[in-house]
Amino acid sequence: MKYQLKLYVTGRTGPSTRAIKNLERILQAQTGDDYDFKVIDVLKHPQLAEDEKILATPTLVKTFPEPIRKIIGDLSQLENVLLGLDIIPSPGSTKKEKS
């Protein structure tokens, strides 16, 4: 399963740079090469951000596998990113088997 991601940033700001570096580090450690991601600068491509209803940057959008998820921020909270990408299950999401 190859993750498809879009990271919306605003220019080369500190939070944008941190989000890119954090995302690369997390994906490499957790998925190996099993991902594709695009960095989209909303200053250069405002229509793309509008189409995705991006209200803040940086915002990471996971488009595949579904469900589509959005994570806002510099992606420094590892557990939140892993939950958002469905790399680790959210608490309470495991189903108990019937005996």
Buried (B, 14 or more C-beta within 10 A) or exposed (E): EEBBBBBBBBEEEEBBBBBBEBBBEBBEEBBEEEBEBEBBBBEEEEEBBEEBEBEEBBBBBBBEEEEEBBBBBBBEEBEEBBBBBBEBEEEEEEEEEEE
